[in-house]
Amino acid sequence: MSSHGDPIPMTARKGGALRGTAHVPGDKSISHRSLILGALSVGETKITGLLEGQDVLDTGRAMASFGAEVINHGEGNWSVHGVGVGGFAEPDHVIDCGNSGTGVRLIMGAMATTPIRATFTGDASLNGRPMGRVTDPLALFGAQAVGREGGRLPMTIIGADEPIPVRYTVPVPSAQVKSAVLLAGLNAPGHTVVIEQEVTRDHTERMLSGFGADLSVKQTEEGRVITLIGQPELTPQSITVPRDPSSAAFPVCAALISEGSDVLVPNIGLNPTRAGLFITLQEMGADLTFENEREEGGEPVADLRAKFSPDMRGIEVPPERAASMIDEYPILSVVAANATGKTVMLGVKELRVKESDRIDAMARGLEACGVTIEETEDSMTVHGLGPSGVPGGATAQARLDHRIAMSFLCAGFAAQKPISIDDGGPIATSFPIFEELMTGLGATLTRDDP
């Protein structure tokens, strides 16, 4: 069942070429952080191009619950009148973060060093995901967490009365954990230090610096060391949100596997900690080019042009690349199924604890569509069947996961027989215009009677 209503069964089938310009939504990671840092600033932050998917809207409502004034001016233009670092008020109701692991973990960090309590919940998918990876380091600041068995939501966070700064080495590559600790460090005196051995997306560091925090990054023998001096007064900003590379992945990959396609996806953020998929696709032989490369708001941006690529071949994707493309492995596995030879994806155990177990979800769905898959706890191997070689003709379980749902619909655009999903409702959490955008490019996509 969809997280926000009745199931929406959908079917994708092979049709004509995909052609045109795909204006994908704003970057979800930057949208979340814009609202949260705006709420922690003193004064008005103006945001243009905010992603208005359900995940981000839930974060906006949460910031209002903590006392910030969050205003939607229409057409992706928003403003946040912040309460300052340490200024969060105790919410008078439960904070519902819907499907968003990013939202709930970052918000927990942002309030963990303020002496208030907040209770968090989410949909069935989010309430099944472990929160210990965030609550454990937050406890070092003095915060307490009381939740269900296994560290799961619903959960109450009791903010630290007298927070202390911490020095924390992130045990697994996770931008969410790193960001939660840094946000908690804002209201702790002294130096909070986060060490990561593998680089993860660095939007939080870039944006904290942009809002006026005293933050430094050094590469040492320990790893990448991020040092934040606590209790700053953050300065409100005007933010233009670049288009989301994780959303761009779907029209890009659909074009690469659909015969005769030529799709332009403009204004895509190409932060090097997020660009792993595009590097991988080019290594596979994809006809993918970057046009009009430039910088906007401290982030590299370009227009992506993707053309049908019948000569793509399977490769081994190195484990060190996983952090820069962790959300893109589901759609990469669809591309791999349409390439020649096998594609081996290593170091991807983080996929097991996303909105769903994404390795299992993609493996079972692709197998139902006639693709041979091998998996371990930390890897996935797809045996490609070549251009338009996927038999299809199956219904895949989306498992309340927006990226699983969109990946199988994209697979259907190139498969020999239609591919259906049981529920497209979760797509609205990150890409509310997916259906409209893809059909506008010429895709054959329908809603089915439940």
C-alpha positions as a LaTeX table, in Angstrom:
\begin{tabular}{lrrr}
\hline
Residue & $x$ (\AA) & $y$ (\AA) & $z$ (\AA) \\
\hline
Met1 & 0.00 & 0.00 & 0.00 \\
Ser2 & 1.17 & 3.48 & $-0.76$ \\
Ser3 & 2.46 & 5.52 & 2.16 \\
His4 & $-0.06$ & 8.27 & 1.51 \\
Gly5 & $-3.16$ & 6.52 & 0.20 \\
Asp6 & $-4.48$ & 3.59 & $-1.77$ \\
Pro7 & $-2.10$ & 1.62 & $-4.02$ \\
Ile8 & $-1.56$ & 2.95 & $-7.54$ \\
Pro9 & $-0.70$ & 0.00 & $-9.82$ \\
Met10 & 1.14 & 1.12 & $-12.96$ \\
Thr11 & 2.39 & $-0.49$ & $-16.18$ \\
Ala12 & 5.20 & 0.59 & $-18.53$ \\
Arg13 & 5.55 & $-0.84$ & $-22.01$ \\
Lys14 & 7.84 & $-0.45$ & $-24.97$ \\
Gly15 & 6.82 & 2.36 & $-27.30$ \\
Gly16 & 8.55 & 4.91 & $-29.45$ \\
Ala17 & 11.78 & 6.75 & $-28.78$ \\
Leu18 & 12.05 & 9.11 & $-25.80$ \\
Arg19 & 12.78 & 12.61 & $-27.04$ \\
Gly20 & 12.73 & 16.12 & $-25.64$ \\
Thr21 & 13.84 & 18.08 & $-22.59$ \\
Ala22 & 13.31 & 16.67 & $-19.10$ \\
His23 & 13.06 & 19.31 & $-16.37$ \\
Val24 & 13.52 & 17.15 & $-13.27$ \\
Pro25 & 12.74 & 18.43 & $-9.74$ \\
Gly26 & 15.15 & 20.20 & $-7.43$ \\
Asp27 & 17.82 & 18.30 & $-5.53$ \\
Lys28 & 16.28 & 16.50 & $-2.56$ \\
Ser29 & 19.42 & 16.55 & $-0.40$ \\
Ile30 & 19.89 & 20.30 & $-0.82$ \\
Ser31 & 16.16 & 20.96 & $-0.36$ \\
His32 & 16.10 & 19.19 & 3.03 \\
Arg33 & 19.19 & 21.04 & 4.21 \\
Ser34 & 17.95 & 24.43 & 2.97 \\
Leu35 & 14.85 & 24.16 & 5.16 \\
Ile36 & 16.73 & 22.90 & 8.21 \\
Leu37 & 19.59 & 25.41 & 8.04 \\
Gly38 & 17.12 & 28.18 & 7.26 \\
Ala39 & 15.26 & 27.26 & 10.45 \\
Leu40 & 18.55 & 27.37 & 12.42 \\
Ser41 & 19.45 & 30.83 & 11.08 \\
Val42 & 18.41 & 34.20 & 12.42 \\
Gly43 & 16.29 & 35.98 & 9.80 \\
Glu44 & 14.79 & 35.05 & 6.43 \\
Thr45 & 16.25 & 32.43 & 4.09 \\
Lys46 & 14.83 & 32.49 & 0.55 \\
Ile47 & 14.78 & 29.26 & $-1.46$ \\
Thr48 & 14.16 & 28.96 & $-5.22$ \\
Gly49 & 13.57 & 25.64 & $-6.93$ \\
Leu50 & 12.77 & 23.64 & $-3.77$ \\
Leu51 & 11.76 & 20.05 & $-4.47$ \\
Glu52 & 8.09 & 19.87 & $-3.53$ \\
Gly53 & 8.01 & 16.10 & $-3.08$ \\
Gln54 & 6.41 & 14.61 & 0.00 \\
Asp55 & 9.73 & 13.97 & 1.77 \\
Val56 & 10.75 & 17.63 & 1.63 \\
Leu57 & 7.26 & 18.90 & 2.46 \\
Asp58 & 7.36 & 16.73 & 5.59 \\
Thr59 & 10.66 & 18.36 & 6.57 \\
Gly60 & 9.14 & 21.81 & 6.02 \\
Arg61 & 6.24 & 20.94 & 8.31 \\
Ala62 & 8.69 & 19.65 & 10.90 \\
Met63 & 10.62 & 22.94 & 10.90 \\
Ala64 & 7.35 & 24.80 & 11.46 \\
Ser65 & 6.61 & 22.48 & 14.39 \\
Phe66 & 9.94 & 23.50 & 15.96 \\
Gly67 & 8.99 & 27.18 & 15.72 \\
Ala68 & 10.31 & 28.40 & 12.35 \\
Glu69 & 7.98 & 30.21 & 9.97 \\
Val70 & 7.94 & 28.29 & 6.68 \\
Ile71 & 6.10 & 29.93 & 3.79 \\
Asn72 & 5.30 & 28.55 & 0.33 \\
His73 & 5.18 & 31.40 & $-2.17$ \\
Gly74 & 4.36 & 29.10 & $-5.11$ \\
Glu75 & 6.29 & 27.67 & $-8.07$ \\
Gly76 & 9.10 & 26.29 & $-5.91$ \\
Asn77 & 9.75 & 29.59 & $-4.12$ \\
Trp78 & 9.83 & 29.30 & $-0.33$ \\
Ser79 & 11.05 & 31.32 & 2.64 \\
Val80 & 12.05 & 30.28 & 6.13 \\
His81 & 12.16 & 32.70 & 9.05 \\
Gly82 & 14.55 & 30.94 & 11.39 \\
Val83 & 14.80 & 30.78 & 15.17 \\
Gly84 & 18.59 & 30.49 & 15.39 \\
Val85 & 20.93 & 27.79 & 16.66 \\
Gly86 & 19.53 & 26.44 & 19.92 \\
Gly87 & 16.23 & 28.22 & 19.33 \\
Phe88 & 14.00 & 25.25 & 18.53 \\
Ala89 & 10.78 & 25.10 & 20.57 \\
Glu90 & 9.33 & 21.81 & 21.76 \\
Pro91 & 6.75 & 20.60 & 19.22 \\
Asp92 & 3.23 & 20.02 & 20.51 \\
His93 & 2.60 & 16.97 & 18.33 \\
Val94 & 4.38 & 13.97 & 16.83 \\
Ile95 & 6.74 & 14.76 & 13.91 \\
Asp96 & 5.73 & 12.61 & 10.92 \\
Cys97 & 8.62 & 12.28 & 8.46 \\
Gly98 & 6.69 & 10.05 & 6.05 \\
Asn99 & 9.12 & 8.01 & 3.96 \\
Ser100 & 12.23 & 10.12 & 4.49 \\
Gly101 & 15.25 & 8.61 & 6.22 \\
Thr102 & 17.25 & 11.72 & 5.36 \\
Gly103 & 14.62 & 14.02 & 6.85 \\
Val104 & 14.20 & 12.21 & 10.15 \\
Arg105 & 17.91 & 11.63 & 10.76 \\
Leu106 & 18.93 & 15.21 & 9.97 \\
Ile107 & 16.12 & 16.65 & 12.08 \\
Met108 & 17.06 & 14.41 & 15.01 \\
Gly109 & 20.58 & 15.80 & 14.80 \\
Ala110 & 19.40 & 19.39 & 14.55 \\
Met111 & 17.34 & 19.15 & 17.77 \\
Ala112 & 19.47 & 16.71 & 19.79 \\
Thr113 & 21.55 & 19.41 & 21.53 \\
Thr114 & 18.58 & 21.60 & 22.48 \\
Pro115 & 16.85 & 20.78 & 25.81 \\
Ile116 & 13.50 & 19.78 & 24.31 \\
Arg117 & 11.73 & 16.52 & 23.49 \\
Ala118 & 10.31 & 15.43 & 20.15 \\
Thr119 & 8.66 & 12.21 & 19.03 \\
Phe120 & 9.22 & 11.01 & 15.46 \\
Thr121 & 7.28 & 8.57 & 13.32 \\
Gly122 & 6.92 & 7.73 & 9.63 \\
Asp123 & 5.27 & 5.39 & 7.19 \\
Ala124 & 5.59 & 1.60 & 7.37 \\
Ser125 & 8.87 & 1.66 & 5.44 \\
Leu126 & 10.54 & 4.35 & 7.57 \\
Asn127 & 9.30 & 2.82 & 10.84 \\
Gly128 & 11.07 & $-0.40$ & 9.86 \\
Arg129 & 14.46 & 1.26 & 9.37 \\
Pro130 & 17.07 & 1.27 & 12.18 \\
Met131 & 17.93 & 4.63 & 13.75 \\
Gly132 & 20.75 & 3.44 & 16.01 \\
Arg133 & 23.42 & 4.58 & 13.56 \\
Val134 & 22.27 & 8.16 & 14.31 \\
Thr135 & 21.06 & 7.92 & 17.90 \\
Asp136 & 24.32 & 6.28 & 19.06 \\
Pro137 & 26.52 & 9.28 & 18.16 \\
Leu138 & 23.84 & 11.73 & 19.33 \\
Ala139 & 24.02 & 10.05 & 22.73 \\
Leu140 & 27.65 & 11.17 & 22.95 \\
Phe141 & 26.41 & 14.78 & 23.01 \\
Gly142 & 24.11 & 13.88 & 25.92 \\
Ala143 & 20.88 & 13.23 & 24.00 \\
Gln144 & 18.65 & 10.26 & 24.83 \\
Ala145 & 16.52 & 8.14 & 22.50 \\
Val146 & 13.55 & 5.95 & 23.43 \\
Gly147 & 12.08 & 3.91 & 20.60 \\
Arg148 & 10.85 & 0.48 & 19.60 \\
Glu149 & 12.96 & $-2.66$ & 19.72 \\
Gly150 & 15.90 & $-2.51$ & 17.36 \\
Gly151 & 16.10 & 1.28 & 17.57 \\
Arg152 & 13.09 & 1.84 & 15.34 \\
Leu153 & 10.43 & 4.53 & 15.08 \\
Pro154 & 8.22 & 5.76 & 16.64 \\
Met155 & 10.98 & 7.25 & 18.78 \\
Thr156 & 11.32 & 10.10 & 21.24 \\
Ile157 & 14.54 & 12.13 & 21.31 \\
Ile158 & 15.31 & 13.94 & 24.57 \\
Gly159 & 17.71 & 16.74 & 23.76 \\
Ala160 & 20.82 & 17.30 & 25.87 \\
Asp161 & 20.48 & 19.82 & 28.71 \\
Glu162 & 24.20 & 20.56 & 28.67 \\
Pro163 & 25.57 & 19.25 & 25.36 \\
Ile164 & 29.24 & 18.47 & 25.01 \\
Pro165 & 31.22 & 18.47 & 21.75 \\
Val166 & 32.24 & 15.10 & 20.35 \\
Arg167 & 34.90 & 13.53 & 18.18 \\
Tyr168 & 33.26 & 10.82 & 16.09 \\
Thr169 & 34.51 & 8.46 & 13.39 \\
Val170 & 31.62 & 7.44 & 11.13 \\
Pro171 & 31.69 & 3.60 & 11.10 \\
Val172 & 30.04 & 3.20 & 7.68 \\
Pro173 & 29.94 & 5.65 & 4.75 \\
Ser174 & 26.79 & 7.68 & 5.46 \\
Ala175 & 26.10 & 11.32 & 4.66 \\
Gln176 & 23.02 & 11.11 & 6.88 \\
Val177 & 25.03 & 10.12 & 9.96 \\
Lys178 & 27.77 & 12.64 & 9.26 \\
Ser179 & 25.23 & 15.40 & 8.74 \\
Ala180 & 23.25 & 14.54 & 11.88 \\
Val181 & 26.41 & 14.79 & 13.99 \\
Leu182 & 27.44 & 18.10 & 12.42 \\
Leu183 & 23.97 & 19.58 & 12.92 \\
Ala184 & 24.03 & 18.45 & 16.55 \\
Gly185 & 27.46 & 20.04 & 16.92 \\
Leu186 & 26.03 & 23.43 & 16.03 \\
Asn187 & 24.60 & 23.88 & 19.54 \\
Ala188 & 27.47 & 22.23 & 21.43 \\
Pro189 & 30.30 & 24.43 & 22.75 \\
Gly190 & 33.79 & 23.96 & 21.39 \\
His191 & 34.92 & 21.76 & 18.54 \\
Thr192 & 32.86 & 18.90 & 17.14 \\
Val193 & 34.94 & 16.66 & 14.89 \\
Val194 & 33.63 & 14.11 & 12.41 \\
Ile195 & 35.99 & 11.70 & 10.65 \\
Glu196 & 34.97 & 9.71 & 7.60 \\
Gln197 & 37.21 & 7.14 & 5.96 \\
Glu198 & 35.22 & 7.20 & 2.71 \\
Val199 & 34.00 & 10.48 & 1.27 \\
Thr200 & 30.21 & 10.87 & 1.17 \\
Arg201 & 28.08 & 13.63 & $-0.32$ \\
Asp202 & 29.29 & 16.93 & 1.14 \\
His203 & 26.25 & 19.20 & 0.81 \\
Thr204 & 26.05 & 19.70 & 4.58 \\
Glu205 & 29.64 & 20.93 & 4.83 \\
Arg206 & 29.25 & 23.24 & 1.82 \\
Met207 & 25.98 & 24.66 & 3.09 \\
Leu208 & 27.09 & 25.07 & 6.71 \\
Ser209 & 30.02 & 27.15 & 5.46 \\
Gly210 & 27.66 & 29.12 & 3.21 \\
Phe211 & 25.44 & 29.92 & 6.20 \\
Gly212 & 28.45 & 31.23 & 8.13 \\
Ala213 & 29.49 & 28.31 & 10.31 \\
Asp214 & 33.19 & 28.03 & 11.18 \\
Leu215 & 33.97 & 24.69 & 9.52 \\
Ser216 & 37.18 & 23.22 & 8.15 \\
Val217 & 37.96 & 20.03 & 6.23 \\
Lys218 & 41.35 & 18.32 & 6.15 \\
Gln219 & 42.55 & 15.08 & 4.64 \\
Thr220 & 44.71 & 13.20 & 7.18 \\
Glu221 & 45.94 & 9.67 & 7.83 \\
Glu222 & 42.75 & 9.14 & 9.88 \\
Gly223 & 40.61 & 10.07 & 6.88 \\
Arg224 & 38.60 & 13.15 & 5.98 \\
Val225 & 38.45 & 15.24 & 9.16 \\
Ile226 & 35.64 & 17.81 & 9.47 \\
Thr227 & 35.89 & 20.28 & 12.36 \\
Leu228 & 32.98 & 22.52 & 13.37 \\
Ile229 & 33.11 & 25.25 & 16.02 \\
Gly230 & 29.81 & 25.22 & 17.86 \\
Gln231 & 27.26 & 27.89 & 18.79 \\
Pro232 & 27.60 & 30.19 & 15.76 \\
Glu233 & 24.93 & 32.61 & 14.62 \\
Leu234 & 24.01 & 31.33 & 11.18 \\
Thr235 & 23.32 & 33.97 & 8.54 \\
Pro236 & 20.23 & 33.51 & 6.33 \\
Gln237 & 20.88 & 32.87 & 2.65 \\
Ser238 & 19.25 & 33.03 & $-0.77$ \\
Ile239 & 19.49 & 29.54 & $-2.22$ \\
Thr240 & 18.85 & 28.31 & $-5.76$ \\
Val241 & 18.44 & 24.55 & $-5.59$ \\
Pro242 & 20.05 & 22.70 & $-8.54$ \\
Arg243 & 18.13 & 19.86 & $-10.22$ \\
Asp244 & 18.46 & 16.50 & $-8.53$ \\
Pro245 & 21.01 & 14.10 & $-10.10$ \\
Ser246 & 19.23 & 11.14 & $-8.44$ \\
Ser247 & 15.99 & 12.12 & $-10.19$ \\
Ala248 & 17.84 & 12.85 & $-13.45$ \\
Ala249 & 19.05 & 9.25 & $-13.37$ \\
Phe250 & 15.62 & 7.94 & $-14.45$ \\
Pro251 & 15.06 & 9.86 & $-17.72$ \\
Val252 & 18.79 & 9.56 & $-18.49$ \\
Cys253 & 18.86 & 5.78 & $-18.04$ \\
Ala254 & 15.50 & 5.29 & $-19.75$ \\
Ala255 & 16.88 & 7.13 & $-22.80$ \\
Leu256 & 20.07 & 5.03 & $-22.84$ \\
Ile257 & 18.09 & 1.76 & $-23.12$ \\
Ser258 & 15.18 & 2.89 & $-25.34$ \\
Glu259 & 15.84 & 2.66 & $-29.08$ \\
Gly260 & 16.15 & 5.97 & $-30.94$ \\
Ser261 & 16.04 & 8.13 & $-27.78$ \\
Asp262 & 17.66 & 11.56 & $-27.35$ \\
Val263 & 16.88 & 13.37 & $-24.09$ \\
Leu264 & 18.34 & 16.58 & $-22.63$ \\
Val265 & 18.20 & 17.01 & $-18.84$ \\
Pro266 & 19.23 & 20.59 & $-17.97$ \\
Asn267 & 20.68 & 22.17 & $-14.83$ \\
Ile268 & 21.77 & 18.98 & $-13.06$ \\
Gly269 & 23.93 & 19.24 & $-9.94$ \\
Leu270 & 27.22 & 17.42 & $-10.52$ \\
Asn271 & 28.77 & 17.59 & $-7.08$ \\
Pro272 & 31.62 & 15.06 & $-7.29$ \\
Thr273 & 30.27 & 13.24 & $-4.24$ \\
Arg274 & 27.05 & 12.56 & $-6.21$ \\
Ala275 & 28.24 & 11.88 & $-9.77$ \\
Gly276 & 29.21 & 8.21 & $-9.51$ \\
Leu277 & 26.37 & 6.95 & $-11.68$ \\
Phe278 & 27.26 & 9.15 & $-14.63$ \\
Ile279 & 30.92 & 8.11 & $-14.45$ \\
Thr280 & 29.83 & 4.46 & $-14.37$ \\
Leu281 & 27.50 & 4.85 & $-17.34$ \\
Gln282 & 30.26 & 6.43 & $-19.41$ \\
Glu283 & 32.59 & 3.55 & $-18.50$ \\
Met284 & 29.91 & 1.16 & $-19.76$ \\
Gly285 & 29.93 & 2.96 & $-23.10$ \\
Ala286 & 26.84 & 5.14 & $-22.69$ \\
Asp287 & 26.33 & 8.03 & $-25.09$ \\
Leu288 & 26.11 & 10.55 & $-22.24$ \\
Thr289 & 27.57 & 14.03 & $-22.54$ \\
Phe290 & 27.83 & 17.07 & $-20.29$ \\
Glu291 & 26.96 & 20.40 & $-21.91$ \\
Asn292 & 27.15 & 23.98 & $-20.63$ \\
Glu293 & 29.24 & 23.07 & $-17.57$ \\
Arg294 & 29.20 & 25.84 & $-14.95$ \\
Glu295 & 28.99 & 26.58 & $-11.21$ \\
Glu296 & 25.90 & 27.83 & $-9.36$ \\
Gly297 & 25.75 & 28.49 & $-5.63$ \\
Gly298 & 29.06 & 26.74 & $-5.03$ \\
Glu299 & 27.89 & 23.54 & $-6.77$ \\
Pro300 & 29.02 & 22.32 & $-10.22$ \\
Val301 & 26.11 & 22.14 & $-12.69$ \\
Ala302 & 25.69 & 20.97 & $-16.30$ \\
Asp303 & 23.10 & 19.93 & $-18.87$ \\
Leu304 & 23.09 & 16.17 & $-19.53$ \\
Arg305 & 22.32 & 14.72 & $-22.95$ \\
Ala306 & 21.56 & 11.00 & $-23.11$ \\
Lys307 & 21.11 & 9.03 & $-26.34$ \\
Phe308 & 20.20 & 5.41 & $-26.98$ \\
Ser309 & 23.35 & 3.36 & $-26.41$ \\
Pro310 & 23.14 & $-0.16$ & $-27.89$ \\
Asp311 & 26.83 & $-0.87$ & $-27.36$ \\
Met312 & 26.93 & $-0.67$ & $-23.55$ \\
Arg313 & 28.88 & $-3.46$ & $-21.85$ \\
Gly314 & 28.93 & $-4.72$ & $-18.29$ \\
Ile315 & 31.73 & $-3.56$ & $-15.97$ \\
Glu316 & 32.84 & $-3.99$ & $-12.37$ \\
Val317 & 31.76 & $-0.97$ & $-10.31$ \\
Pro318 & 34.39 & $-0.42$ & $-7.59$ \\
Pro319 & 33.25 & $-0.42$ & $-3.94$ \\
Glu320 & 34.79 & 2.98 & $-3.25$ \\
Arg321 & 32.32 & 4.52 & $-5.71$ \\
Ala322 & 29.27 & 3.30 & $-3.78$ \\
Ala323 & 28.93 & 6.36 & $-1.54$ \\
Ser324 & 28.69 & 8.69 & $-4.55$ \\
Met325 & 25.84 & 6.74 & $-6.17$ \\
Ile326 & 24.16 & 4.70 & $-3.44$ \\
Asp327 & 20.64 & 5.76 & $-4.49$ \\
Glu328 & 21.31 & 5.00 & $-8.15$ \\
Tyr329 & 22.10 & 1.27 & $-7.99$ \\
Pro330 & 18.47 & 0.22 & $-8.61$ \\
Ile331 & 18.28 & 2.08 & $-11.94$ \\
Leu332 & 21.88 & 1.05 & $-12.77$ \\
Ser333 & 20.80 & $-2.58$ & $-12.42$ \\
Val334 & 18.12 & $-1.92$ & $-15.06$ \\
Val335 & 20.74 & $-0.46$ & $-17.42$ \\
Ala336 & 22.99 & $-3.43$ & $-16.67$ \\
Ala337 & 20.19 & $-5.81$ & $-17.69$ \\
Asn338 & 20.13 & $-4.09$ & $-21.10$ \\
Ala339 & 23.92 & $-4.11$ & $-21.53$ \\
Thr340 & 26.02 & $-6.98$ & $-22.88$ \\
Gly341 & 27.89 & $-9.10$ & $-20.34$ \\
Lys342 & 27.79 & $-8.95$ & $-16.56$ \\
Thr343 & 27.87 & $-5.90$ & $-14.34$ \\
Val344 & 29.26 & $-6.44$ & $-10.83$ \\
Met345 & 28.31 & $-3.91$ & $-8.14$ \\
Leu346 & 30.56 & $-4.15$ & $-5.07$ \\
Gly347 & 30.41 & $-2.57$ & $-1.61$ \\
Val348 & 26.67 & $-1.97$ & $-1.71$ \\
Lys349 & 25.48 & $-3.42$ & 1.64 \\
Glu350 & 24.05 & 0.01 & 2.51 \\
Leu351 & 21.29 & $-0.82$ & 0.01 \\
Arg352 & 20.00 & $-3.40$ & 2.48 \\
Val353 & 18.82 & $-0.69$ & 4.91 \\
Lys354 & 17.32 & 1.88 & 2.57 \\
Glu355 & 13.55 & 2.45 & 2.13 \\
Ser356 & 13.54 & $-1.26$ & 1.35 \\
Asp357 & 16.20 & $-3.94$ & 0.99 \\
Arg358 & 17.02 & $-2.64$ & $-2.47$ \\
Ile359 & 19.31 & $-5.52$ & $-3.42$ \\
Asp360 & 16.57 & $-8.05$ & $-2.71$ \\
Ala361 & 13.86 & $-5.89$ & $-4.28$ \\
Met362 & 15.74 & $-5.43$ & $-7.56$ \\
Ala363 & 16.97 & $-9.02$ & $-7.67$ \\
Arg364 & 13.51 & $-10.53$ & $-7.21$ \\
Gly365 & 11.88 & $-8.13$ & $-9.66$ \\
Leu366 & 14.52 & $-8.54$ & $-12.35$ \\
Glu367 & 14.44 & $-12.32$ & $-11.97$ \\
Ala368 & 10.68 & $-12.22$ & $-12.51$ \\
Cys369 & 11.39 & $-10.29$ & $-15.72$ \\
Gly370 & 13.81 & $-12.97$ & $-16.97$ \\
Val371 & 17.17 & $-11.54$ & $-15.88$ \\
Thr372 & 19.79 & $-13.65$ & $-14.08$ \\
Ile373 & 21.01 & $-12.11$ & $-10.81$ \\
Glu374 & 23.65 & $-13.10$ & $-8.27$ \\
Glu375 & 23.79 & $-11.45$ & $-4.87$ \\
Thr376 & 25.73 & $-11.47$ & $-1.62$ \\
Glu377 & 25.21 & $-9.35$ & 1.48 \\
Asp378 & 27.46 & $-6.69$ & $-0.04$ \\
Ser379 & 27.24 & $-7.16$ & $-3.82$ \\
Met380 & 24.94 & $-7.63$ & $-6.77$ \\
Thr381 & 25.77 & $-9.04$ & $-10.20$ \\
Val382 & 23.46 & $-8.55$ & $-13.20$ \\
His383 & 23.90 & $-10.74$ & $-16.28$ \\
Gly384 & 23.00 & $-8.42$ & $-19.16$ \\
Leu385 & 20.83 & $-9.54$ & $-22.05$ \\
Gly386 & 21.79 & $-6.81$ & $-24.50$ \\
Pro387 & 19.64 & $-4.05$ & $-26.03$ \\
Ser388 & 15.92 & $-4.73$ & $-25.54$ \\
Gly389 & 16.84 & $-8.22$ & $-24.34$ \\
Val390 & 14.82 & $-8.20$ & $-21.11$ \\
Pro391 & 11.73 & $-10.43$ & $-21.55$ \\
Gly392 & 9.57 & $-8.54$ & $-19.03$ \\
Gly393 & 5.96 & $-9.57$ & $-18.64$ \\
Ala394 & 5.95 & $-9.49$ & $-14.82$ \\
Thr395 & 4.72 & $-7.40$ & $-11.91$ \\
Ala396 & 7.44 & $-6.12$ & $-9.57$ \\
Gln397 & 6.83 & $-5.28$ & $-5.92$ \\
Ala398 & 7.77 & $-1.64$ & $-5.23$ \\
Arg399 & 7.94 & $-2.27$ & $-1.45$ \\
Leu400 & 6.92 & 1.31 & $-0.60$ \\
Asp401 & 10.18 & 2.46 & $-2.24$ \\
His402 & 10.07 & 5.28 & $-4.79$ \\
Arg403 & 13.35 & 4.34 & $-6.48$ \\
Ile404 & 12.35 & 0.69 & $-6.88$ \\
Ala405 & 9.04 & 1.76 & $-8.41$ \\
Met406 & 10.62 & 4.14 & $-10.92$ \\
Ser407 & 13.40 & 1.71 & $-11.82$ \\
Phe408 & 11.01 & $-1.05$ & $-12.88$ \\
Leu409 & 8.86 & 1.39 & $-14.85$ \\
Cys410 & 11.98 & 2.51 & $-16.74$ \\
Ala411 & 12.78 & $-1.16$ & $-17.36$ \\
Gly412 & 9.36 & $-1.55$ & $-18.96$ \\
Phe413 & 10.10 & 1.11 & $-21.58$ \\
Ala414 & 12.70 & $-1.21$ & $-23.17$ \\
Ala415 & 11.45 & $-4.71$ & $-22.28$ \\
Gln416 & 9.90 & $-7.11$ & $-24.79$ \\
Lys417 & 6.69 & $-7.36$ & $-22.75$ \\
Pro418 & 5.17 & $-4.79$ & $-20.37$ \\
Ile419 & 6.43 & $-4.51$ & $-16.78$ \\
Ser420 & 4.03 & $-3.54$ & $-14.00$ \\
Ile421 & 4.51 & $-2.41$ & $-10.41$ \\
Asp422 & 2.06 & $-3.00$ & $-7.58$ \\
Asp423 & 2.15 & 0.60 & $-6.30$ \\
Gly424 & 3.47 & 3.82 & $-7.83$ \\
Gly425 & 2.23 & 5.98 & $-4.94$ \\
Pro426 & 5.63 & 6.28 & $-3.21$ \\
Ile427 & 7.07 & 8.00 & $-6.32$ \\
Ala428 & 5.53 & 11.24 & $-5.04$ \\
Thr429 & 8.00 & 11.32 & $-2.14$ \\
Ser430 & 10.86 & 12.41 & $-4.40$ \\
Phe431 & 9.64 & 12.84 & $-8.00$ \\
Pro432 & 5.99 & 13.96 & $-8.02$ \\
Ile433 & 6.07 & 14.83 & $-11.75$ \\
Phe434 & 7.68 & 11.54 & $-12.88$ \\
Glu435 & 4.60 & 10.23 & $-14.68$ \\
Glu436 & 3.91 & 13.52 & $-16.46$ \\
Leu437 & 7.56 & 14.05 & $-17.38$ \\
Met438 & 8.11 & 10.56 & $-18.80$ \\
Thr439 & 4.90 & 10.51 & $-20.85$ \\
Gly440 & 5.83 & 13.98 & $-22.13$ \\
Leu441 & 9.03 & 12.47 & $-23.51$ \\
Gly442 & 6.98 & 9.81 & $-25.30$ \\
Ala443 & 6.99 & 6.96 & $-22.77$ \\
Thr444 & 4.04 & 4.58 & $-22.65$ \\
Leu445 & 3.01 & 4.56 & $-18.99$ \\
Thr446 & $-0.46$ & 3.84 & $-17.63$ \\
Arg447 & $-2.25$ & 3.55 & $-14.33$ \\
Asp448 & $-4.09$ & 0.29 & $-13.82$ \\
Asp449 & $-7.27$ & $-0.55$ & $-11.92$ \\
Pro450 & $-6.29$ & $-1.65$ & $-8.41$ \\
\hline
\end{tabular}
